[in-house]
């Protein structure tokens, strides 16, 4: 004799649940990836960026144009 627990009889709800799960797998489409954005030259995008206070102060010490200097430093770091 086996030590397996006795199987309960299959009910209509079990069959329905299994059928719905199979149907959902077959009919559900995977989401399409968002289209890749094309970079337009000389167009800037406003973003929120968290940087250390001392780094911000370093760029702001040079006066106006500090955001351009940060952009130039990031561009250089990106190899562009």
Secondary structure, 3 states (H helix, E strand, C coil): CCCCCCCCCCCHHHHHHHHHHHHHHHHCCCCCCCCCCCCCCCCCCCCCCCCCHHHHHHHHCCCCCHHHHHHHHHHHHCCC
